[in-house]
Amino acid sequence: GDIYEPHFIKLLFETENIDIVLHFTAQTHVDLSFVHALEFTYVNVHGTHVLVSDAYEARIEKFIYVSTDEVYGGSLDEEFDESSPKQPTNPYASSKAAAECFVQSYWEKYKFPVVITWSSNVYGLHQYPEKVIPKCISLLQHIKKCCIHGSGLQTRNFLYSANVVEAFLTVLKKGKPGEIYNIGTNFEMSIVQLAKELIQLIKETNSESEMENWVDYVDDRPSNNMRYPMKSEKIHGLGWRPKVSWKEGIKKTIEWYKENFHNWKNAEKAL
């Protein structure tokens, strides 16, 4: 079934004895959101409204809505905290921001125990290779160049998946209803730096000229924000901080894709 099918979702709540919802479901590929904006709106906004409505009717104990740092829009210097205004600049981020409004309204009107999280870019094992890190790893392993939008000077904050799992467990146990929590990291890297580091690790070269041979620069996508810097003191106050370092996390991720990419059905299509 699908998240936007109310009869299916209602049946799940009636038959599966669900008491907690962590809502990760979404269309998330920013590039595709420009081409299939209505699909993103339908799944992310309508689907969320269906889910939170049926969860409310089922009187569950806590509803955690997983959003994204992209709802803030970009910033070159200002660090976003949970009170910063939402200024999304692409259809994906706009759909996530709109869905947040529906979720938040159930707290405002009914005091239904919802919690919203905004997280930095997540990477790690098992991630579908449409995202930048697994895509670059997989392309390099297939003797293809990393594809870089524009100059590649856009920076992103990367969080290893195990760190994010710990964050969600923390919010699940300690997060206060009606609140928003940033799940961020101070580790920041430009996309071109990222590509070169992956080339260095996978192709085992320190030569700048050789690394450039493995990079393919293409036209930038529309409204490609330069940075999403976030303050995360609020969730730090609940006892969470990222434990797995970038060096450790990226090593584990590269090793996993070396061993497992060929087992993925249709994964080649993402390249």
Backbone hydrogen bonds in HBPLUS format (Angstrom, degrees):
<---DONOR---> <-ACCEPTOR-->    atom                        ^
c    i                          cat <-CA-CA->   ^        H-A-AA   ^      H-
h    n   atom  resd res      DA  || num        DHA   H-A  angle D-A-AA Bond
n    s   type  num  typ     dist DA aas  dist angle  dist       angle   num
A0005-GLU N   A0002-ASP O   3.09 MM   3  5.51 161.8  2.12 118.9 119.8     1
A0009-ILE N   A0005-GLU O   3.03 MM   4  6.28 168.8  2.04 162.6 165.9     2
A0010-LYS N   A0006-PRO O   2.88 MM   4  5.90 161.2  1.91 145.5 151.4     3
A0011-LEU N   A0007-HIS O   3.01 MM   4  6.08 152.8  2.08 137.8 145.2     4
A0012-LEU N   A0008-PHE O   3.04 MM   4  6.37 150.2  2.13 147.2 155.0     5
A0013-PHE N   A0009-ILE O   3.18 MM   4  6.56 160.9  2.22 152.3 155.7     6
A0014-GLU N   A0010-LYS O   3.00 MM   4  6.25 147.7  2.10 145.5 155.2     7
A0015-THR N   A0011-LEU O   2.95 MM   4  6.04 142.5  2.09 149.1 157.7     8
A0016-GLU N   A0012-LEU O   2.89 MM   4  5.53 153.3  1.96 154.4 157.4     9
A0061-GLU N   A0019-ASP O   2.77 MM  42  5.51 146.4  1.89 142.5 150.6    10
A0021-VAL N   A0062-LYS O   3.06 MM  41  6.45 162.7  2.09 159.5 164.6    11
A0064-ILE N   A0021-VAL O   2.79 MM  43  6.10 173.2  1.80 164.3 165.0    12
A0023-HIS N   A0064-ILE O   2.75 MM  41  5.98 169.1  1.76 173.9 177.1    13
A0066-VAL N   A0023-HIS O   3.15 MM  43  5.86 165.7  2.17 148.0 148.1    14
A0033-SER N   A0029-HIS O   3.07 MM   4  6.31 136.7  2.26 146.6 159.6    15
A0033-SER N   A0030-VAL O   3.01 MM   3  5.05 128.5  2.28  97.1 111.7    16
A0034-PHE N   A0031-ASP O   3.33 MM   3  5.88 151.2  2.42 109.6 116.2    17
A0035-VAL N   A0032-LEU O   2.97 MM   3  5.19 132.7  2.20 102.2 115.4    18
A0036-HIS N   A0032-LEU O   2.78 MM   4  5.95 160.9  1.82 163.2 169.5    19
A0039-GLU N   A0036-HIS O   3.10 MM   3  5.43 121.4  2.46 105.6 119.7    20
A0040-PHE N   A0036-HIS O   3.15 MM   4  6.51 156.8  2.21 155.0 161.8    21
A0041-THR N   A0037-ALA O   2.96 MM   4  6.25 153.3  2.03 146.9 154.7    22
A0042-TYR N   A0038-LEU O   2.85 MM   4  6.07 158.9  1.90 148.2 153.8    23
A0043-VAL N   A0039-GLU O   2.94 MM   4  6.09 176.1  1.94 155.4 156.3    24
A0044-ASN N   A0040-PHE O   2.87 MM   4  5.64 154.6  1.94 142.4 149.9    25
A0045-VAL N   A0041-THR O   2.90 MM   4  5.26 148.0  2.00 128.3 138.7    26
A0046-HIS N   A0041-THR O   3.33 MM   5  6.88 154.8  2.40 149.9 157.0    27
A0047-GLY N   A0042-TYR O   3.03 MM   5  6.46 138.5  2.21 145.9 158.4    28
A0049-HIS N   A0045-VAL O   2.99 MM   4  6.23 157.4  2.04 150.6 157.1    29
A0050-VAL N   A0046-HIS O   2.94 MM   4  6.24 158.2  1.99 154.1 159.5    30
A0051-LEU N   A0047-GLY O   3.00 MM   4  6.22 164.1  2.03 147.9 152.2    31
A0052-VAL N   A0048-THR O   2.88 MM   4  6.04 174.0  1.88 158.4 159.6    32
A0053-SER N   A0049-HIS O   3.03 MM   4  5.93 152.4  2.11 139.9 147.9    33
A0054-ASP N   A0050-VAL O   3.02 MM   4  6.20 165.2  2.04 152.1 155.5    34
A0055-ALA N   A0051-LEU O   2.86 MM   4  5.98 149.4  1.95 145.3 154.9    35
A0056-TYR N   A0052-VAL O   2.93 MM   4  6.01 150.3  2.02 138.5 145.9    36
A0057-GLU N   A0053-SER O   3.06 MM   4  6.37 156.8  2.12 144.0 150.1    37
A0058-ALA N   A0054-ASP O   2.97 MM   4  6.15 140.2  2.13 137.0 147.6    38
A0060-ILE N   A0055-ALA O   3.39 MM   5  5.98 167.9  2.41 154.8 158.3    39
A0059-ARG N   A0056-TYR O   2.99 MM   3  5.02 154.7  2.06 102.5 110.6    40
A0063-PHE N   A0113-PRO O   2.93 MM  50  6.19 159.6  1.97 153.8 155.5    41
A0115-VAL N   A0063-PHE O   2.82 MM  52  6.22 146.1  1.93 155.2 157.9    42
A0065-TYR N   A0115-VAL O   2.74 MM  50  6.16 161.5  1.77 165.9 170.6    43
A0117-THR N   A0065-TYR O   2.96 MM  52  6.36 156.3  2.02 165.3 167.1    44
A0067-SER N   A0117-THR O   2.71 MM  50  5.59 153.3  1.78 154.7 162.9    45
A0071-VAL N   A0068-THR O   3.32 MM   3  6.09 172.9  2.33 118.2 120.1    46
A0069-ASP N   A0119-SER O   3.14 MM  50  5.44 140.9  2.30 150.4 138.9    47
A0072-TYR N   A0069-ASP O   3.16 MM   3  5.93 162.7  2.19 120.3 124.7    48
A0073-GLY N   A0070-GLU O   3.14 MM   3  5.48 149.2  2.24 108.4 116.3    49
A0087-GLN N   A0071-VAL O   2.84 MM  16  6.00 130.0  2.09 142.1 157.8    50
A0075-SER N   A0227-ARG O   3.19 MM 152  5.51 142.9  2.34 126.4 135.8    51
A0080-PHE N   A0229-PRO O   2.82 MM 149  6.15 171.2  1.83 148.8 145.8    52
A0231-LYS N   A0080-PHE O   2.73 MM 151  5.84 160.8  1.77 162.0 158.0    53
A0084-SER N   A0081-ASP O   2.97 MM   3  5.51 166.9  1.99 121.3 125.6    54
A0094-SER N   A0090-ASN O   2.91 MM   4  6.08 158.9  1.96 158.1 165.2    55
A0095-SER N   A0091-PRO O   2.95 MM   4  6.04 153.3  2.02 142.8 149.0    56
A0096-LYS N   A0092-TYR O   3.06 MM   4  6.40 152.9  2.14 150.5 158.2    57
A0097-ALA N   A0093-ALA O   2.92 MM   4  6.12 156.7  1.97 148.2 154.7    58
A0098-ALA N   A0094-SER O   2.94 MM   4  6.12 157.2  1.99 146.4 152.5    59
A0099-ALA N   A0095-SER O   3.01 MM   4  6.14 156.2  2.07 141.1 147.6    60
A0100-GLU N   A0096-LYS O   3.02 MM   4  6.27 148.3  2.13 142.2 150.5    61
A0101-CYS N   A0097-ALA O   3.31 MM   4  6.68 145.2  2.44 141.1 148.9    62
A0101-CYS N   A0098-ALA O   3.08 MM   3  5.26 123.7  2.41  97.9 111.6    63
A0103-VAL N   A0099-ALA O   3.08 MM   4  6.44 163.4  2.10 154.2 158.6    64
A0104-GLN N   A0100-GLU O   2.77 MM   4  5.96 171.4  1.77 160.3 162.5    65
A0105-SER N   A0101-CYS O   3.01 MM   4  6.06 144.3  2.14 138.0 147.1    66
A0106-TYR N   A0103-VAL O   3.13 MM   3  5.62 141.6  2.28 108.3 118.0    67
A0107-TRP N   A0104-GLN O   3.04 MM   3  5.30 136.6  2.24 102.8 114.8    68
A0108-GLU N   A0104-GLN O   3.01 MM   4  6.37 163.2  2.04 153.2 158.0    69
A0109-LYS N   A0105-SER O   2.88 MM   4  5.90 160.8  1.92 145.5 150.2    70
A0110-TYR N   A0106-TYR O   3.11 MM   4  5.39 144.6  2.24 115.7 126.4    71
A0112-PHE N   A0106-TYR O   3.10 MM   6  5.56 167.8  2.11 134.8 131.2    72
A0111-LYS N   A0107-TRP O   2.85 MM   4  4.08 137.4  2.04 113.9 121.3    73
A0114-VAL N   A0112-PHE O   2.73 MM   2  5.94 120.1  2.09 121.8 105.9    74
A0178-GLY N   A0114-VAL O   2.61 MM  64  5.49 167.2  1.63 168.4 173.2    75
A0116-ILE N   A0179-GLU O   3.09 MM  63  6.48 166.6  2.10 154.0 158.2    76
A0181-TYR N   A0116-ILE O   2.87 MM  65  6.40 149.2  1.97 151.1 161.1    77
A0118-TRP N   A0181-TYR O   2.96 MM  63  6.28 157.1  2.01 144.3 148.3    78
A0183-ILE N   A0118-TRP O   2.67 MM  65  5.91 159.3  1.71 154.0 154.5    79
A0120-SER N   A0183-ILE O   3.01 MM  63  6.43 146.3  2.13 164.0 157.6    80
A0121-ASN N   A0157-ASN O   3.02 MM  36  5.98 125.6  2.33 168.8 173.6    81
A0159-LEU N   A0121-ASN O   2.74 MM  38  6.00 160.9  1.77 166.1 171.6    82
A0123-TYR N   A0159-LEU O   3.01 MM  36  6.24 151.6  2.09 153.1 155.1    83
A0161-SER N   A0123-TYR O   2.83 MM  38  5.69 133.9  2.05 163.9 173.0    84
A0130-GLU N   A0128-TYR O   2.77 MM   2  5.69 136.5  1.95  93.8  92.3    85
A0131-LYS N   A0128-TYR O   3.40 MM   3  6.69 169.7  2.41 142.1 141.0    86
A0135-LYS N   A0131-LYS O   2.90 MM   4  5.74 149.0  1.99 157.4 167.6    87
A0136-CYS N   A0132-VAL O   2.98 MM   4  6.02 164.7  2.00 145.7 149.1    88
A0137-ILE N   A0133-ILE O   3.03 MM   4  6.21 169.7  2.04 157.5 160.7    89
A0138-SER N   A0134-PRO O   2.90 MM   4  5.91 163.9  1.93 142.9 147.8    90
A0139-LEU N   A0135-LYS O   2.84 MM   4  6.01 159.1  1.89 151.2 157.4    91
A0140-LEU N   A0136-CYS O   2.99 MM   4  6.10 169.7  2.00 152.4 155.1    92
A0141-GLN N   A0137-ILE O   3.02 MM   4  6.23 152.0  2.10 145.3 153.4    93
A0142-HIS N   A0138-SER O   3.03 MM   4  6.21 129.1  2.30 136.8 149.9    94
A0142-HIS N   A0139-LEU O   3.00 MM   3  5.04 133.0  2.23  96.5 110.2    95
A0144-LYS N   A0139-LEU O   2.76 MM   5  4.84 151.3  1.84 141.6 143.4    96
A0143-ILE N   A0140-LEU O   3.13 MM   3  5.02 153.0  2.21 108.5 107.8    97
A0146-CYS N   A0214-TRP O   2.80 MM  68  6.16 159.4  1.85 160.3 153.2    98
A0216-ASP N   A0146-CYS O   2.73 MM  70  5.85 161.4  1.77 177.3 170.9    99
A0148-ILE N   A0216-ASP O   2.85 MM  68  5.99 166.6  1.87 151.3 153.3   100
A0218-VAL N   A0148-ILE O   2.85 MM  70  6.01 167.6  1.86 164.5 164.6   101
A0150-GLY N   A0218-VAL O   2.83 MM  68  5.84 144.4  1.96 151.5 161.0   102
A0192-VAL N   A0152-GLY O   2.88 MM  40  4.69 154.7  1.94 142.4 134.8   103
A0191-ILE N   A0154-GLN O   2.89 MM  37  6.00 145.0  2.01 164.9 170.3   104
A0155-THR N   A0226-MET O   2.80 MM  71  5.93 152.7  1.87 164.6 165.2   105
A0156-ARG N   A0189-MET O   2.98 MM  33  5.67 159.3  2.02 143.0 143.8   106
A0189-MET N   A0156-ARG O   3.03 MM  33  5.67 159.5  2.07 148.1 152.6   107
A0163-ASN N   A0160-TYR O   2.94 MM   3  5.46 127.4  2.22 113.2 126.5   108
A0164-VAL N   A0160-TYR O   3.25 MM   4  6.66 150.8  2.34 147.5 156.1   109
A0165-VAL N   A0161-SER O   2.93 MM   4  6.24 153.6  2.00 152.5 159.8   110
A0166-GLU N   A0162-ALA O   3.17 MM   4  6.40 159.5  2.21 143.6 147.9   111
A0167-ALA N   A0163-ASN O   3.07 MM   4  6.39 145.1  2.19 138.7 148.7   112
A0168-PHE N   A0164-VAL O   2.93 MM   4  6.29 155.6  1.99 153.3 158.5   113
A0169-LEU N   A0165-VAL O   2.97 MM   4  6.27 155.6  2.03 151.5 158.5   114
A0170-THR N   A0166-GLU O   2.96 MM   4  6.15 147.3  2.07 140.8 149.8   115
A0171-VAL N   A0167-ALA O   2.93 MM   4  6.25 159.4  1.97 150.8 155.8   116
A0172-LEU N   A0168-PHE O   2.79 MM   4  5.91 153.6  1.86 144.0 152.3   117
A0173-LYS N   A0169-LEU O   3.03 MM   4  6.20 152.3  2.11 141.5 147.5   118
A0174-LYS N   A0170-THR O   2.75 MM   4  5.75 166.2  1.77 156.4 161.2   119
A0175-GLY N   A0171-VAL O   2.80 MM   4  4.18 140.2  1.95 111.5 121.0   120
A0179-GLU N   A0176-LYS O   3.15 MM   3  5.74 151.3  2.24 143.2 143.6   121
A0194-LEU N   A0190-SER O   2.86 MM   4  6.12 156.3  1.92 149.5 156.7   122
A0195-ALA N   A0191-ILE O   2.94 MM   4  6.21 162.3  1.97 148.1 151.7   123
A0196-LYS N   A0192-VAL O   3.06 MM   4  6.24 163.2  2.09 145.6 149.9   124
A0197-GLU N   A0193-GLN O   2.88 MM   4  6.12 153.1  1.96 150.0 157.7   125
A0198-LEU N   A0194-LEU O   2.97 MM   4  6.26 159.1  2.02 154.4 159.9   126
A0199-ILE N   A0195-ALA O   2.88 MM   4  6.14 155.9  1.94 149.5 156.8   127
A0200-GLN N   A0196-LYS O   2.85 MM   4  6.01 157.6  1.90 144.2 150.5   128
A0201-LEU N   A0197-GLU O   2.98 MM   4  6.22 154.2  2.05 145.7 151.8   129
A0202-ILE N   A0198-LEU O   2.83 MM   4  5.92 160.6  1.86 151.6 157.1   130
A0203-LYS N   A0199-ILE O   2.72 MM   4  5.30 152.5  1.79 139.7 149.5   131
A0204-GLU N   A0200-GLN O   3.00 MM   4  4.94 116.7  2.41 113.7 124.6   132
A0211-MET N   A0207-SER O   2.90 MM   4  6.14 154.4  1.97 150.0 157.7   133
A0212-GLU N   A0208-GLU O   2.96 MM   4  6.21 152.8  2.03 148.7 155.6   134
A0213-ASN N   A0210-GLU O   3.14 MM   3  5.18 131.1  2.39  94.8 107.8   135
A0214-TRP N   A0211-MET O   2.98 MM   3  5.43 156.2  2.04 111.2 118.9   136
A0215-VAL N   A0212-GLU O   3.20 MM   3  5.30 164.5  2.22 112.0 112.5   137
A0236-HIS N   A0232-SER O   3.05 MM   4  6.30 149.1  2.15 148.3 157.8   138
A0237-GLY N   A0233-GLU O   2.94 MM   4  6.16 139.7  2.10 141.5 150.3   139
A0238-LEU N   A0235-ILE O   2.97 MM   3  5.08 148.2  2.07 100.3 110.3   140
A0240-TRP N   A0235-ILE O   3.40 MM   5  6.07 165.5  2.42 145.1 141.5   141
A0239-GLY N   A0236-HIS O   2.89 MM   3  5.14 156.5  1.94 107.8 115.5   142
A0249-GLY N   A0245-SER O   2.85 MM   4  5.98 167.2  1.87 153.9 158.4   143
A0250-ILE N   A0246-TRP O   2.85 MM   4  5.84 173.5  1.86 159.6 160.8   144
A0251-LYS N   A0247-LYS O   3.38 MM   4  6.25 150.3  2.47 130.4 138.1   145
A0252-LYS N   A0248-GLU O   3.12 MM   4  6.37 163.8  2.15 151.2 154.8   146
A0253-THR N   A0249-GLY O   3.02 MM   4  6.19 153.2  2.10 144.0 151.9   147
A0254-ILE N   A0250-ILE O   2.94 MM   4  6.10 166.5  1.96 150.7 153.2   148
A0255-GLU N   A0251-LYS O   3.10 MM   4  6.26 166.5  2.12 150.4 154.3   149
A0256-TRP N   A0252-LYS O   3.01 MM   4  6.20 152.4  2.09 143.4 150.7   150
A0257-TYR N   A0253-THR O   3.12 MM   4  6.42 162.5  2.15 154.3 157.7   151
A0258-LYS N   A0254-ILE O   3.03 MM   4  6.24 150.3  2.12 149.8 158.3   152
A0259-GLU N   A0255-GLU O   3.23 MM   4  6.43 147.8  2.34 142.9 150.1   153
A0260-ASN N   A0256-TRP O   2.88 MM   4  5.90 138.7  2.05 148.1 160.5   154
A0261-PHE N   A0257-TYR O   3.18 MM   4  5.03 157.5  2.23 127.9 129.4   155
A0263-ASN N   A0260-ASN O   2.94 MM   3  5.44 152.9  2.02 116.8 125.4   156
A0264-TRP N   A0261-PHE O   3.06 MM   3  5.63 168.8  2.07 121.2 124.4   157
A0269-LYS N   A0266-ASN O   3.14 MM   3  5.62 147.3  2.25 110.4 118.4   158
A0270-ALA N   A0267-ALA O   3.04 MM   3  5.64 148.5  2.14 115.0 122.9   159
A0271-LEU N   A0268-GLU O   3.01 MM   3  5.43 156.3  2.07 111.0 118.6   160
